[in-house]
Every structure is written in C-alpha cells, then in structure tokens.
Amino acid sequence: MTPLPGGVGISGLTVYDWEAADGLCGGTPHMHLVCSEAYLVISGTGSVQTLTTGGFADTPLHPGDLVWFTPGTIHRLVNTGGLRLVVLMQNSGLPEAGDAVFTFPAPVLADPHAYQAAATLTGDPATAARRRRDLALDGFLALREGGLREFHTAAHRLKSHLLDAWWQRWRDGALAAAETTGRQLERLKAGDLSHLDQGAVSRLERPEHRLFGMCGRLHAYAVRDSRAAPDSPTPPLGGPSGPAHPHNPKEHP
C-alpha cells in the first residue's frame, strides 16, 4: 500500500471534555519541533489556544473550519461542546517518533527522568492522561507570563538525541514522497508515461481502538512506516506505524 499523499499522517480525534483548573475543558498543551499540524473540524465547537513568540491567541473552531499551525506553536485544544476533528500531521513518522514536547513546569523539563515519568501514561489510562494534561496546563499558564525562549531550549535538550533518527525518517518519508513527484515530472517532460500504469487505490478502515491521547480519544490510522522504501508495503495494524506504536504522538512522549 502506498503512503498517504505528501507523507502526511491522519487521525480522528474526540477532544477531551474534562474540566481543567481554569474552568475550560480540553486537551494537553504541547509543541512540535519540526512538524506542522492541521485540524479539520467535523462537529462540535471549541477553540485552539496557541502561544508563540508573537504572543497568545485563541482561534475559534466550528464545523467545517480548517486551522493549521507551524512548528514552535504551543497549542491547547479547548472543547466547548462535542468537539471532533480530523488531525493532519506533517512528516508522518516524525510525530510517531516523539516530535512533541509537553509544557510541563520548568523543574520537570530540566530533568529528563522526571519528564519521562510525567509524560508516560501508567496505570489507569484516563486518570494518567488527565494528570498529564493538568501538569502541562500548569506549565502552559506559566509560559503565558514569560519564559518561552527557555522552554524552547529545554525542548531541544530533551529531544536532541532523537534528531538523527528524525532526519532519517524525514528523508525516507516526506522527502522521498516529494522526490517521487520530481521523478514523475522528469518522466512526463521526456514523454515517459509509464508511472501512469501504476495507478492504484488504497483504503484504510476506521480503527476500532481509541487511544487516550494528548488532546482526546484518538483513532490513529495505520500508514506506512516512513523509514520504509517508497514502494514497500504498509505494516499491519499494530505494527511499527500502527496504533500500537510505542511512540504514537498522541499517546506517549
């Protein structure tokens, strides 16, 4: 099976309706270092709170809205009534490999072991996910008062050991998809139509298992591992890029 167009990842998300300390319901604030993210609103209402060096913003979400943001954008989904989304992630394979940093308080970010313990869901998943959300919200509210540059530095320190592996995933995934288009264009310019004989349709059924993710209950679609060759088959559900992947971006750090 071929990967999704452009090497993107896709999942369905029902945003948490758990009330937080500030009276709002929703997900866990976090930031991606190299992946853009997009939300297509399917039903319900809410907003996405974002924090960048440009300041804080609260963008409304209504059915049919499409909202996206770039790396370095701390984001928190707020659910004001039955909010359900389709989530598109750039660079499928990188989010699964840990391209997300929770906005935990500074002392937790400074200690990799404390960060790992706070980020990993142990015990009852709903209780653990809510505890993780609340801790990240504490840090997020503090960051709204200042310290964003220090958070960026801490995020890099926590993830720097993964950068070589991320580079390889990007090279074999998103970059390979773009290079395939380049080769097809070169063939067309030369009058070579052979790739048109390889037209095919792929289909993935809606996953039945829902994960307790960063922002809500997640239906994660299994797509080809970005480290595989461009024409290699998709791993089975629960395999390296399926819902059971230990580094699913909405389930684990």
C-alpha positions as protocol buffer text, in pm:
chain_id: "A"
residue {
  index: 1
  type: MET
  ca { x: 0 y: 0 z: 0 }
}
residue {
  index: 2
  type: THR
  ca { x: 126 y: 348 z: -84 }
}
residue {
  index: 3
  type: PRO
  ca { x: 162 y: 614 z: 187 }
}
residue {
  index: 4
  type: LEU
  ca { x: -85 y: 897 z: 224 }
}
residue {
  index: 5
  type: PRO
  ca { x: -25 y: 1185 z: -20 }
}
residue {
  index: 6
  type: GLY
  ca { x: 272 y: 1401 z: 66 }
}
residue {
  index: 7
  type: GLY
  ca { x: 385 y: 1180 z: 352 }
}
residue {
  index: 8
  type: VAL
  ca { x: 124 y: 1315 z: 596 }
}
residue {
  index: 9
  type: GLY
  ca { x: -35 y: 1138 z: 891 }
}
residue {
  index: 10
  type: ILE
  ca { x: -407 y: 1138 z: 971 }
}
residue {
  index: 11
  type: SER
  ca { x: -619 y: 1055 z: 1273 }
}
residue {
  index: 12
  type: GLY
  ca { x: -965 y: 1118 z: 1412 }
}
residue {
  index: 13
  type: LEU
  ca { x: -989 y: 1299 z: 1746 }
}
residue {
  index: 14
  type: THR
  ca { x: -1266 y: 1343 z: 2001 }
}
residue {
  index: 15
  type: VAL
  ca { x: -1138 y: 1622 z: 2225 }
}
residue {
  index: 16
  type: TYR
  ca { x: -1146 y: 1563 z: 2599 }
}
residue {
  index: 17
  type: ASP
  ca { x: -1441 y: 1716 z: 2786 }
}
residue {
  index: 18
  type: TRP
  ca { x: -1257 y: 1706 z: 3120 }
}
residue {
  index: 19
  type: GLU
  ca { x: -1266 y: 2037 z: 3305 }
}
residue {
  index: 20
  type: ALA
  ca { x: -927 y: 2183 z: 3397 }
}
residue {
  index: 21
  type: ALA
  ca { x: -816 y: 2416 z: 3676 }
}
residue {
  index: 22
  type: ASP
  ca { x: -901 y: 2727 z: 3472 }
}
residue {
  index: 23
  type: GLY
  ca { x: -1260 y: 2608 z: 3414 }
}
residue {
  index: 24
  type: LEU
  ca { x: -1205 y: 2509 z: 3050 }
}
residue {
  index: 25
  type: CYS
  ca { x: -1238 y: 2158 z: 2908 }
}
residue {
  index: 26
  type: GLY
  ca { x: -987 y: 2015 z: 2664 }
}
residue {
  index: 27
  type: GLY
  ca { x: -650 y: 1867 z: 2587 }
}
residue {
  index: 28
  type: THR
  ca { x: -287 y: 1880 z: 2685 }
}
residue {
  index: 29
  type: PRO
  ca { x: -73 y: 2180 z: 2579 }
}
residue {
  index: 30
  type: HIS
  ca { x: 234 y: 2079 z: 2381 }
}
residue {
  index: 31
  type: MET
  ca { x: 462 y: 2186 z: 2095 }
}
residue {
  index: 32
  type: HIS
  ca { x: 614 y: 2016 z: 1790 }
}
residue {
  index: 33
  type: LEU
  ca { x: 973 y: 2091 z: 1692 }
}
residue {
  index: 34
  type: VAL
  ca { x: 959 y: 2012 z: 1319 }
}
residue {
  index: 35
  type: CYS
  ca { x: 603 y: 1916 z: 1222 }
}
residue {
  index: 36
  type: SER
  ca { x: 313 y: 2137 z: 1121 }
}
residue {
  index: 37
  type: GLU
  ca { x: -36 y: 2027 z: 1229 }
}
residue {
  index: 38
  type: ALA
  ca { x: -385 y: 2090 z: 1086 }
}
residue {
  index: 39
  type: TYR
  ca { x: -737 y: 2049 z: 1226 }
}
residue {
  index: 40
  type: LEU
  ca { x: -1047 y: 1991 z: 1016 }
}
residue {
  index: 41
  type: VAL
  ca { x: -1350 y: 2036 z: 1241 }
}
residue {
  index: 42
  type: ILE
  ca { x: -1610 y: 1762 z: 1192 }
}
residue {
  index: 43
  type: SER
  ca { x: -1859 y: 1854 z: 1464 }
}
residue {
  index: 44
  type: GLY
  ca { x: -1900 y: 2047 z: 1785 }
}
residue {
  index: 45
  type: THR
  ca { x: -1740 y: 2372 z: 1892 }
}
residue {
  index: 46
  type: GLY
  ca { x: -1431 y: 2490 z: 2072 }
}
residue {
  index: 47
  type: SER
  ca { x: -1104 y: 2666 z: 2004 }
}
residue {
  index: 48
  type: VAL
  ca { x: -732 y: 2614 z: 1985 }
}
residue {
  index: 49
  type: GLN
  ca { x: -524 y: 2825 z: 2220 }
}
residue {
  index: 50
  type: THR
  ca { x: -177 y: 2894 z: 2086 }
}
residue {
  index: 51
  type: LEU
  ca { x: 136 y: 3052 z: 2223 }
}
residue {
  index: 52
  type: THR
  ca { x: 430 y: 3165 z: 2010 }
}
residue {
  index: 53
  type: THR
  ca { x: 696 y: 3433 z: 2030 }
}
residue {
  index: 54
  type: GLY
  ca { x: 429 y: 3651 z: 1866 }
}
residue {
  index: 55
  type: GLY
  ca { x: 200 y: 3609 z: 2166 }
}
residue {
  index: 56
  type: PHE
  ca { x: -110 y: 3422 z: 2280 }
}
residue {
  index: 57
  type: ALA
  ca { x: -413 y: 3361 z: 2057 }
}
residue {
  index: 58
  type: ASP
  ca { x: -744 y: 3179 z: 2088 }
}
residue {
  index: 59
  type: THR
  ca { x: -876 y: 3065 z: 1747 }
}
residue {
  index: 60
  type: PRO
  ca { x: -1243 y: 2954 z: 1733 }
}
residue {
  index: 61
  type: LEU
  ca { x: -1327 y: 2611 z: 1588 }
}
residue {
  index: 62
  type: HIS
  ca { x: -1662 y: 2539 z: 1420 }
}
residue {
  index: 63
  type: PRO
  ca { x: -1777 y: 2259 z: 1187 }
}
residue {
  index: 64
  type: GLY
  ca { x: -1606 y: 2293 z: 850 }
}
residue {
  index: 65
  type: ASP
  ca { x: -1321 y: 2509 z: 979 }
}
residue {
  index: 66
  type: LEU
  ca { x: -966 y: 2419 z: 877 }
}
residue {
  index: 67
  type: VAL
  ca { x: -693 y: 2554 z: 1104 }
}
residue {
  index: 68
  type: TRP
  ca { x: -321 y: 2478 z: 1092 }
}
residue {
  index: 69
  type: PHE
  ca { x: -2 y: 2594 z: 1259 }
}
residue {
  index: 70
  type: THR
  ca { x: 372 y: 2553 z: 1219 }
}
residue {
  index: 71
  type: PRO
  ca { x: 644 y: 2408 z: 1445 }
}
residue {
  index: 72
  type: GLY
  ca { x: 715 y: 2614 z: 1753 }
}
residue {
  index: 73
  type: THR
  ca { x: 345 y: 2679 z: 1816 }
}
residue {
  index: 74
  type: ILE
  ca { x: 240 y: 2563 z: 2160 }
}
residue {
  index: 75
  type: HIS
  ca { x: -122 y: 2453 z: 2125 }
}
residue {
  index: 76
  type: ARG
  ca { x: -407 y: 2353 z: 2353 }
}
residue {
  index: 77
  type: LEU
  ca { x: -745 y: 2234 z: 2228 }
}
residue {
  index: 78
  type: VAL
  ca { x: -1049 y: 2366 z: 2418 }
}
residue {
  index: 79
  type: ASN
  ca { x: -1380 y: 2178 z: 2392 }
}
residue {
  index: 80
  type: THR
  ca { x: -1695 y: 2384 z: 2446 }
}
residue {
  index: 81
  type: GLY
  ca { x: -1931 y: 2117 z: 2315 }
}
residue {
  index: 82
  type: GLY
  ca { x: -1876 y: 1784 z: 2140 }
}
residue {
  index: 83
  type: LEU
  ca { x: -1561 y: 1888 z: 1951 }
}
residue {
  index: 84
  type: ARG
  ca { x: -1446 y: 1628 z: 1698 }
}
residue {
  index: 85
  type: LEU
  ca { x: -1162 y: 1677 z: 1448 }
}
residue {
  index: 86
  type: VAL
  ca { x: -964 y: 1514 z: 1173 }
}
residue {
  index: 87
  type: VAL
  ca { x: -598 y: 1580 z: 1252 }
}
residue {
  index: 88
  type: LEU
  ca { x: -338 y: 1602 z: 973 }
}
residue {
  index: 89
  type: MET
  ca { x: 27 y: 1583 z: 1070 }
}
residue {
  index: 90
  type: GLN
  ca { x: 320 y: 1680 z: 850 }
}
residue {
  index: 91
  type: ASN
  ca { x: 607 y: 1432 z: 817 }
}
residue {
  index: 92
  type: SER
  ca { x: 428 y: 1110 z: 907 }
}
residue {
  index: 93
  type: GLY
  ca { x: 674 y: 908 z: 1111 }
}
residue {
  index: 94
  type: LEU
  ca { x: 829 y: 1202 z: 1296 }
}
residue {
  index: 95
  type: PRO
  ca { x: 536 y: 1266 z: 1534 }
}
residue {
  index: 96
  type: GLU
  ca { x: 524 y: 892 z: 1599 }
}
residue {
  index: 97
  type: ALA
  ca { x: 893 y: 908 z: 1690 }
}
residue {
  index: 98
  type: GLY
  ca { x: 843 y: 1170 z: 1959 }
}
residue {
  index: 99
  type: ASP
  ca { x: 821 y: 1511 z: 1790 }
}
residue {
  index: 100
  type: ALA
  ca { x: 618 y: 1665 z: 2071 }
}
residue {
  index: 101
  type: VAL
  ca { x: 715 y: 1836 z: 2396 }
}
residue {
  index: 102
  type: PHE
  ca { x: 468 y: 1888 z: 2679 }
}
residue {
  index: 103
  type: THR
  ca { x: 459 y: 2224 z: 2853 }
}
residue {
  index: 104
  type: PHE
  ca { x: 539 y: 2082 z: 3195 }
}
residue {
  index: 105
  type: PRO
  ca { x: 669 y: 2321 z: 3462 }
}
residue {
  index: 106
  type: ALA
  ca { x: 1036 y: 2418 z: 3430 }
}
residue {
  index: 107
  type: PRO
  ca { x: 1170 y: 2181 z: 3705 }
}
residue {
  index: 108
  type: VAL
  ca { x: 1018 y: 1882 z: 3520 }
}
residue {
  index: 109
  type: LEU
  ca { x: 1158 y: 1996 z: 3185 }
}
residue {
  index: 110
  type: ALA
  ca { x: 1503 y: 2029 z: 3340 }
}
residue {
  index: 111
  type: ASP
  ca { x: 1511 y: 1661 z: 3445 }
}
residue {
  index: 112
  type: PRO
  ca { x: 1480 y: 1406 z: 3161 }
}
residue {
  index: 113
  type: HIS
  ca { x: 1379 y: 1130 z: 3402 }
}
residue {
  index: 114
  type: ALA
  ca { x: 1111 y: 1345 z: 3564 }
}
residue {
  index: 115
  type: TYR
  ca { x: 988 y: 1449 z: 3220 }
}
residue {
  index: 116
  type: GLN
  ca { x: 965 y: 1088 z: 3101 }
}
residue {
  index: 117
  type: ALA
  ca { x: 777 y: 985 z: 3415 }
}
residue {
  index: 118
  type: ALA
  ca { x: 531 y: 1272 z: 3380 }
}
residue {
  index: 119
  type: ALA
  ca { x: 479 y: 1215 z: 3006 }
}
residue {
  index: 120
  type: THR
  ca { x: 422 y: 838 z: 3010 }
}
residue {
  index: 121
  type: LEU
  ca { x: 74 y: 700 z: 3077 }
}
residue {
  index: 122
  type: THR
  ca { x: 88 y: 441 z: 3356 }
}
residue {
  index: 123
  type: GLY
  ca { x: -194 y: 276 z: 3546 }
}
residue {
  index: 124
  type: ASP
  ca { x: -549 y: 370 z: 3452 }
}
residue {
  index: 125
  type: PRO
  ca { x: -507 y: 549 z: 3116 }
}
residue {
  index: 126
  type: ALA
  ca { x: -788 y: 802 z: 3167 }
}
residue {
  index: 127
  type: THR
  ca { x: -660 y: 903 z: 3510 }
}
residue {
  index: 128
  type: ALA
  ca { x: -300 y: 920 z: 3383 }
}
residue {
  index: 129
  type: ALA
  ca { x: -395 y: 1124 z: 3075 }
}
residue {
  index: 130
  type: ARG
  ca { x: -587 y: 1372 z: 3288 }
}
residue {
  index: 131
  type: ARG
  ca { x: -298 y: 1403 z: 3535 }
}
residue {
  index: 132
  type: ARG
  ca { x: -56 y: 1465 z: 3248 }
}
residue {
  index: 133
  type: ARG
  ca { x: -291 y: 1726 z: 3099 }
}
residue {
  index: 134
  type: ASP
  ca { x: -322 y: 1911 z: 3427 }
}
residue {
  index: 135
  type: LEU
  ca { x: 55 y: 1921 z: 3482 }
}
residue {
  index: 136
  type: ALA
  ca { x: 114 y: 2052 z: 3130 }
}
residue {
  index: 137
  type: LEU
  ca { x: -156 y: 2314 z: 3182 }
}
residue {
  index: 138
  type: ASP
  ca { x: 26 y: 2440 z: 3491 }
}
residue {
  index: 139
  type: GLY
  ca { x: 334 y: 2495 z: 3277 }
}
residue {
  index: 140
  type: PHE
  ca { x: 134 y: 2645 z: 2990 }
}
residue {
  index: 141
  type: LEU
  ca { x: -29 y: 2905 z: 3212 }
}
residue {
  index: 142
  type: ALA
  ca { x: 313 y: 2999 z: 3349 }
}
residue {
  index: 143
  type: LEU
  ca { x: 455 y: 3030 z: 2996 }
}
residue {
  index: 144
  type: ARG
  ca { x: 182 y: 3280 z: 2908 }
}
residue {
  index: 145
  type: GLU
  ca { x: 352 y: 3507 z: 3162 }
}
residue {
  index: 146
  type: GLY
  ca { x: 701 y: 3455 z: 3012 }
}
residue {
  index: 147
  type: GLY
  ca { x: 985 y: 3210 z: 2965 }
}
residue {
  index: 148
  type: LEU
  ca { x: 909 y: 3087 z: 2613 }
}
residue {
  index: 149
  type: ARG
  ca { x: 1270 y: 3103 z: 2496 }
}
residue {
  index: 150
  type: GLU
  ca { x: 1376 y: 2894 z: 2793 }
}
residue {
  index: 151
  type: PHE
  ca { x: 1107 y: 2641 z: 2705 }
}
residue {
  index: 152
  type: HIS
  ca { x: 1244 y: 2616 z: 2351 }
}
residue {
  index: 153
  type: THR
  ca { x: 1590 y: 2546 z: 2490 }
}
residue {
  index: 154
  type: ALA
  ca { x: 1456 y: 2280 z: 2726 }
}
residue {
  index: 155
  type: ALA
  ca { x: 1257 y: 2119 z: 2444 }
}
residue {
  index: 156
  type: HIS
  ca { x: 1569 y: 2094 z: 2227 }
}
residue {
  index: 157
  type: ARG
  ca { x: 1768 y: 1947 z: 2514 }
}
residue {
  index: 158
  type: LEU
  ca { x: 1504 y: 1679 z: 2576 }
}
residue {
  index: 159
  type: LYS
  ca { x: 1481 y: 1573 z: 2210 }
}
residue {
  index: 160
  type: SER
  ca { x: 1832 y: 1632 z: 2073 }
}
residue {
  index: 161
  type: HIS
  ca { x: 1926 y: 1264 z: 2098 }
}
residue {
  index: 162
  type: LEU
  ca { x: 1644 y: 1181 z: 1852 }
}
residue {
  index: 163
  type: LEU
  ca { x: 1741 y: 1423 z: 1576 }
}
residue {
  index: 164
  type: ASP
  ca { x: 1946 y: 1180 z: 1368 }
}
residue {
  index: 165
  type: ALA
  ca { x: 1661 y: 927 z: 1368 }
}
residue {
  index: 166
  type: TRP
  ca { x: 1413 y: 1201 z: 1278 }
}
residue {
  index: 167
  type: TRP
  ca { x: 1631 y: 1309 z: 988 }
}
residue {
  index: 168
  type: GLN
  ca { x: 1631 y: 956 z: 851 }
}
residue {
  index: 169
  type: ARG
  ca { x: 1253 y: 926 z: 887 }
}
residue {
  index: 170
  type: TRP
  ca { x: 1208 y: 1258 z: 704 }
}
residue {
  index: 171
  type: ARG
  ca { x: 1447 y: 1152 z: 429 }
}
residue {
  index: 172
  type: ASP
  ca { x: 1274 y: 817 z: 377 }
}
residue {
  index: 173
  type: GLY
  ca { x: 923 y: 958 z: 418 }
}
residue {
  index: 174
  type: ALA
  ca { x: 824 y: 1314 z: 331 }
}
residue {
  index: 175
  type: LEU
  ca { x: 1136 y: 1387 z: 127 }
}
residue {
  index: 176
  type: ALA
  ca { x: 1103 y: 1060 z: -64 }
}
residue {
  index: 177
  type: ALA
  ca { x: 741 y: 1148 z: -150 }
}
residue {
  index: 178
  type: ALA
  ca { x: 848 y: 1485 z: -290 }
}
residue {
  index: 179
  type: GLU
  ca { x: 1134 y: 1328 z: -486 }
}
residue {
  index: 180
  type: THR
  ca { x: 892 y: 1076 z: -637 }
}
residue {
  index: 181
  type: THR
  ca { x: 691 y: 1367 z: -776 }
}
residue {
  index: 182
  type: GLY
  ca { x: 1011 y: 1516 z: -917 }
}
residue {
  index: 183
  type: ARG
  ca { x: 1093 y: 1193 z: -1097 }
}
residue {
  index: 184
  type: GLN
  ca { x: 741 y: 1175 z: -1238 }
}
residue {
  index: 185
  type: LEU
  ca { x: 769 y: 1530 z: -1371 }
}
residue {
  index: 186
  type: GLU
  ca { x: 1101 y: 1448 z: -1537 }
}
residue {
  index: 187
  type: ARG
  ca { x: 946 y: 1141 z: -1699 }
}
residue {
  index: 188
  type: LEU
  ca { x: 650 y: 1342 z: -1827 }
}
residue {
  index: 189
  type: LYS
  ca { x: 883 y: 1604 z: -1973 }
}
residue {
  index: 190
  type: ALA
  ca { x: 1059 y: 1321 z: -2156 }
}
residue {
  index: 191
  type: GLY
  ca { x: 730 y: 1176 z: -2279 }
}
residue {
  index: 192
  type: ASP
  ca { x: 755 y: 875 z: -2047 }
}
residue {
  index: 193
  type: LEU
  ca { x: 405 y: 790 z: -1918 }
}
residue {
  index: 194
  type: SER
  ca { x: 499 y: 462 z: -1751 }
}
residue {
  index: 195
  type: HIS
  ca { x: 412 y: 570 z: -1396 }
}
residue {
  index: 196
  type: LEU
  ca { x: 51 y: 622 z: -1503 }
}
residue {
  index: 197
  type: ASP
  ca { x: 25 y: 244 z: -1549 }
}
residue {
  index: 198
  type: GLN
  ca { x: 79 y: 207 z: -1174 }
}
residue {
  index: 199
  type: GLY
  ca { x: -238 y: 391 z: -1070 }
}
residue {
  index: 200
  type: ALA
  ca { x: -396 y: 226 z: -766 }
}
residue {
  index: 201
  type: VAL
  ca { x: -648 y: 284 z: -486 }
}
residue {
  index: 202
  type: SER
  ca { x: -568 y: 228 z: -118 }
}
residue {
  index: 203
  type: ARG
  ca { x: -813 y: 206 z: 171 }
}
residue {
  index: 204
  type: LEU
  ca { x: -785 y: 200 z: 550 }
}
residue {
  index: 205
  type: GLU
  ca { x: -1082 y: 114 z: 769 }
}
residue {
  index: 206
  type: ARG
  ca { x: -1159 y: 332 z: 1070 }
}
residue {
  index: 207
  type: PRO
  ca { x: -960 y: 197 z: 1365 }
}
residue {
  index: 208
  type: GLU
  ca { x: -1181 y: 48 z: 1633 }
}
residue {
  index: 209
  type: HIS
  ca { x: -934 y: 104 z: 1916 }
}
residue {
  index: 210
  type: ARG
  ca { x: -926 y: 456 z: 2059 }
}
residue {
  index: 211
  type: LEU
  ca { x: -617 y: 576 z: 2239 }
}
residue {
  index: 212
  type: PHE
  ca { x: -606 y: 815 z: 2531 }
}
residue {
  index: 213
  type: GLY
  ca { x: -400 y: 1078 z: 2353 }
}
residue {
  index: 214
  type: MET
  ca { x: -266 y: 1425 z: 2423 }
}
residue {
  index: 215
  type: CYS
  ca { x: -579 y: 1610 z: 2321 }
}
residue {
  index: 216
  type: GLY
  ca { x: -854 y: 1349 z: 2339 }
}
residue {
  index: 217
  type: ARG
  ca { x: -962 y: 1000 z: 2238 }
}
residue {
  index: 218
  type: LEU
  ca { x: -774 y: 923 z: 1920 }
}
residue {
  index: 219
  type: HIS
  ca { x: -843 y: 699 z: 1621 }
}
residue {
  index: 220
  type: ALA
  ca { x: -492 y: 666 z: 1476 }
}
residue {
  index: 221
  type: TYR
  ca { x: -481 y: 537 z: 1118 }
}
residue {
  index: 222
  type: ALA
  ca { x: -200 y: 297 z: 1039 }
}
residue {
  index: 223
  type: VAL
  ca { x: 11 y: 421 z: 749 }
}
residue {
  index: 224
  type: ARG
  ca { x: 340 y: 302 z: 610 }
}
residue {
  index: 225
  type: ASP
  ca { x: 645 y: 347 z: 830 }
}
residue {
  index: 226
  type: SER
  ca { x: 832 y: 649 z: 696 }
}
residue {
  index: 227
  type: ARG
  ca { x: 1161 y: 458 z: 722 }
}
residue {
  index: 228
  type: ALA
  ca { x: 1045 y: 205 z: 461 }
}
residue {
  index: 229
  type: ALA
  ca { x: 1133 y: 230 z: 94 }
}
residue {
  index: 230
  type: PRO
  ca { x: 885 y: 432 z: -117 }
}
residue {
  index: 231
  type: ASP
  ca { x: 723 y: 123 z: -271 }
}
residue {
  index: 232
  type: SER
  ca { x: 730 y: -106 z: 33 }
}
residue {
  index: 233
  type: PRO
  ca { x: 402 y: -237 z: 177 }
}
residue {
  index: 234
  type: THR
  ca { x: 222 y: -89 z: 475 }
}
residue {
  index: 235
  type: PRO
  ca { x: 288 y: -270 z: 804 }
}
residue {
  index: 236
  type: PRO
  ca { x: -15 y: -443 z: 958 }
}
residue {
  index: 237
  type: LEU
  ca { x: -233 y: -271 z: 1214 }
}
residue {
  index: 238
  type: GLY
  ca { x: -49 y: -264 z: 1543 }
}
residue {
  index: 239
  type: GLY
  ca { x: 287 y: -288 z: 1364 }
}
residue {
  index: 240
  type: PRO
  ca { x: 566 y: -31 z: 1352 }
}
residue {
  index: 241
  type: SER
  ca { x: 342 y: 254 z: 1233 }
}
residue {
  index: 242
  type: GLY
  ca { x: 6 y: 128 z: 1360 }
}
residue {
  index: 243
  type: PRO
  ca { x: -195 y: 221 z: 1668 }
}
residue {
  index: 244
  type: ALA
  ca { x: 22 y: 8 z: 1896 }
}
residue {
  index: 245
  type: HIS
  ca { x: 338 y: 202 z: 1809 }
}
residue {
  index: 246
  type: PRO
  ca { x: 503 y: 293 z: 2141 }
}
residue {
  index: 247
  type: HIS
  ca { x: 573 y: 648 z: 2025 }
}
residue {
  index: 248
  type: ASN
  ca { x: 231 y: 740 z: 1888 }
}
residue {
  index: 249
  type: PRO
  ca { x: 238 y: 1120 z: 1910 }
}
residue {
  index: 250
  type: LYS
  ca { x: -94 y: 1146 z: 2092 }
}
residue {
  index: 251
  type: GLU
  ca { x: -28 y: 861 z: 2333 }
}
residue {
  index: 252
  type: HIS
  ca { x: 331 y: 877 z: 2457 }
}
residue {
  index: 253
  type: PRO
  ca { x: 616 y: 1131 z: 2469 }
}
